[in-house]
Amino acid sequence: MADQAYVEGEFNRDTNYIEDRITADGSSPWPVEPGRYRLVVARACPWAHRSTIVRRLLGLEDVISMGICGPTHDQDSWTFDLDPGGVDPVLQIPRIKDAYLARFPNYPRGITVPAIVDIPSGGVVTNNFPQITLDFSTQWREYHREGAPDLYPEPLREEIDRVARHIYTEINNGVYRCGFSGQQAAYDAAYERLFTALDLVSERLAGQRYLVGDHITEADVRLFTTLVRFDPVYHGHFKCNRSTLSAMPVLWAYARDLFTTPGFGDTVDFTQIKEHYYIVHRDVNPTGIVPRGPDLAGWLEPHGREALGGSPFGEGTAPGPVVAGERVAPANNPLLDDRGMVRTS
């Protein structure tokens, strides 16, 4: 579904990104090369979260390193305030903006994550988040782990693209359209549009375990990163409050199914997610107070989605324990065990 016509007071996202790609066939100046690139993310950001999930599912940790920015930032840039001395240990910069300026000295747009940085030059290659994950699946295939799932199977790509486009315009961006509406009429329209889309997706998932096909694909990754933020942030902070996710039975069971699948819940940092939205968005939350809830225990309740058939990884296998240096702090996601994996009970 295409975006509707502009409504006064409506939030409109700048979708002009650095469109360079890292390719395996020599069709771009950026060749696939293990160890050359660094993926810079923030655990708080849903767009960056996609890339951390896909990188882990495909087993690219030893091929593409990852730098993690903190959950809060100023008007200037995301910062590496979680690292010793506030400097990324590989790129040796305090903020991702420095990598943008290393390539584009007068970069005119927003400094966003995820971004892939060329380590030798220190410059950003791309911040085109929808393409980054697709290229992880297609261009880096030679370096996928044994048993990696096919998240973008060729026979299903047209349907995946169609479903993912609808999820992006109506749900991923729909929650922001609610939260950043500047007038009541714009908010009302955004609210109706969002929950209409959620109801449609719920109807689709009532009879099938995953969005497209019988195993996880790129489309599921893109929906999950919004659903996992829904009750902690979007329901209250962005006024998406017709109902909580936990009150939408099909979507809640679907989200729990994914959360307990290796590669999904073990990449979720609930604390950083809440800190980002409630502290950074002072126009929406002037006090900067971060809520303590919601209760997270429900994420581990049985979901019953196995009855619909299919399997998470198709003919593949689950990824192993989270790399030690990339584990979410247990205090930030109490549903994880000492290996950084979602607890089974």
SVG drawing of the C-alpha trace seen along z (x, -y; Angstrom):
<svg xmlns="http://www.w3.org/2000/svg" viewBox="-9 -21 52 50">
<polyline fill="none" stroke="black" stroke-width="0.4" points="0.0,0.0 1.4,-3.4 1.7,-6.3 -1.5,-8.4 -1.4,-12.0 0.1,-14.6 -2.1,-15.6 -1.4,-18.8 0.6,-18.1 1.5,-14.6 5.0,-13.2 6.9,-12.5 10.2,-10.6 13.3,-11.6 13.9,-8.4 17.0,-9.6 19.8,-7.4 23.4,-6.7 22.5,-4.0 25.9,-2.5 26.0,1.3 28.6,3.9 28.4,6.5 29.9,9.9 30.0,9.5 32.2,6.4 29.3,4.2 30.1,1.6 33.3,0.0 32.7,1.8 33.5,5.5 32.4,8.2 35.5,8.7 35.6,10.2 36.9,8.0 36.8,4.8 33.5,3.3 32.0,2.4 28.2,2.4 27.4,-0.5 24.1,-0.1 22.2,-1.2 20.2,1.4 17.4,-1.1 16.8,-1.8 14.3,0.5 15.9,-0.1 19.3,0.9 17.7,3.8 16.8,5.4 20.5,5.6 21.6,7.1 19.0,9.9 19.9,10.7 23.6,10.6 23.2,13.1 20.8,15.4 23.2,15.7 26.3,16.0 28.2,13.0 29.7,12.0 33.2,13.0 32.9,11.4 31.4,8.0 32.3,6.5 29.7,4.5 30.0,1.2 27.2,0.3 26.2,-3.2 24.5,-4.2 20.7,-4.6 20.7,-8.4 22.1,-11.1 22.0,-14.8 21.1,-16.7 24.5,-16.1 25.0,-12.3 24.8,-8.9 27.8,-8.4 29.9,-5.5 29.4,-6.3 29.2,-2.6 32.8,-2.0 35.8,-2.8 36.7,-6.4 33.6,-6.9 35.5,-5.9 34.7,-3.0 37.6,-0.5 37.9,0.2 37.0,-3.0 38.6,-5.2 35.9,-7.8 33.6,-9.1 30.5,-9.5 29.2,-8.0 29.0,-11.4 32.8,-11.4 32.5,-8.4 29.9,-10.3 32.1,-13.4 35.1,-11.3 33.4,-10.5 31.1,-13.4 32.7,-16.5 29.4,-18.5 26.9,-15.7 23.6,-17.4 21.2,-14.8 20.5,-13.1 23.1,-11.0 21.4,-7.6 22.0,-4.0 22.5,-1.4 25.5,-2.4 28.2,-0.3 31.7,-1.9 34.7,-1.0 37.3,-0.4 40.4,-1.3 39.1,-4.7 36.9,-5.4 34.1,-6.5 30.5,-5.4 29.6,-3.2 25.8,-3.1 23.0,-3.8 20.3,-2.4 18.8,-0.1 16.3,1.8 19.0,2.8 21.6,3.6 19.7,6.6 18.8,7.8 22.5,7.6 23.5,9.6 21.3,12.4 22.2,12.2 25.7,10.6 27.4,12.2 26.0,15.7 29.5,17.2 30.2,16.4 26.9,17.5 27.2,20.0 26.5,23.6 22.7,24.0 21.9,20.4 18.3,19.8 17.4,18.3 15.7,15.1 15.1,13.9 14.4,17.0 14.2,16.1 10.8,17.7 9.2,15.7 10.9,12.3 8.1,10.6 5.7,11.5 8.2,10.7 8.8,7.3 5.1,6.5 4.4,7.6 7.5,5.8 6.5,2.6 3.1,2.6 4.7,3.3 7.1,0.4 4.6,-2.3 1.7,-1.3 3.3,0.2 7.0,-0.4 6.6,-4.0 3.0,-4.1 3.8,-4.2 6.1,-7.3 3.3,-8.9 1.1,-8.6 3.8,-9.7 5.0,-12.7 1.7,-14.0 1.5,-17.8 -2.2,-18.2 -5.2,-16.2 -6.6,-15.4 -3.2,-14.0 -2.9,-11.9 -6.5,-10.6 -5.8,-9.5 -2.5,-8.0 -4.1,-6.0 -6.8,-4.6 -4.3,-3.7 -1.9,-1.9 -4.6,0.2 -6.2,1.1 -2.8,2.4 -2.3,4.3 -5.7,5.9 -4.9,7.0 -1.6,8.5 -3.3,10.3 -5.8,11.8 -3.0,13.0 -1.1,14.6 -4.2,16.2 -3.8,19.1 -0.1,19.2 2.9,19.2 5.0,16.7 4.3,13.8 5.5,15.4 6.1,19.1 6.7,21.7 9.8,20.3 11.2,16.9 11.9,14.4 13.0,10.8 9.4,9.8 9.2,11.3 12.3,9.5 10.9,6.2 7.6,6.7 9.2,8.0 11.3,4.9 8.1,2.8 6.1,5.4 8.8,5.9 8.8,2.1 5.0,1.7 4.1,2.2 7.3,0.7 7.2,-2.4 4.7,-2.9 1.5,-2.2 2.1,-5.0 4.8,-7.3 3.5,-7.4 -0.2,-7.2 -0.8,-4.0 -3.2,-3.0 -6.2,-1.3 -4.8,1.8 -1.5,3.2 0.3,5.8 -0.5,8.3 -4.2,7.6 -4.0,8.6 -4.0,12.4 -2.6,13.4 0.1,10.7 1.1,11.3 1.5,15.1 3.4,14.4 5.7,12.0 6.4,14.4 7.1,17.1 9.7,15.0 11.1,13.6 11.9,17.1 13.5,18.0 17.4,17.6 18.4,14.4 15.4,12.4 14.8,12.1 18.5,12.3 19.1,9.1 16.5,7.1 17.6,4.5 14.5,3.3 16.3,0.8 18.1,-0.9 14.9,-0.9 13.0,-2.8 15.8,-5.1 16.1,-6.2 12.5,-7.1 11.6,-8.6 14.9,-10.6 15.7,-11.7 12.1,-12.7 11.7,-15.6 9.1,-17.2 6.9,-14.2 8.1,-13.5 9.4,-16.8 10.3,-15.3 12.6,-12.6 11.2,-10.2 11.6,-6.6 8.7,-4.2 9.6,-1.1 7.1,1.2 5.7,3.2 6.1,6.6 8.1,8.7 7.3,12.2 4.5,12.7 7.1,13.0 8.0,16.5 4.5,17.8 3.7,20.7 2.6,19.3 1.1,22.4 2.1,21.3 3.8,24.6 0.3,26.0 0.2,23.9 3.1,25.8 6.3,24.6 9.6,24.2 11.7,21.2 14.7,21.9 13.3,24.2 15.9,26.7 18.5,24.7 19.4,24.6 19.4,22.1 22.4,19.9 24.5,20.8 25.1,18.8 25.5,15.0 29.1,13.9 30.4,12.9 31.2,9.3 27.7,8.7 25.5,10.1 22.7,7.8 23.3,7.0 21.1,9.3 19.8,6.3 18.5,4.8 16.7,8.0 16.0,10.2 14.6,12.9 18.1,14.0 20.4,16.6 24.2,16.4 24.9,17.2 22.9,14.3 20.1,16.6 16.3,16.4 15.6,18.6 13.5,21.6 11.6,21.4"/>
</svg>
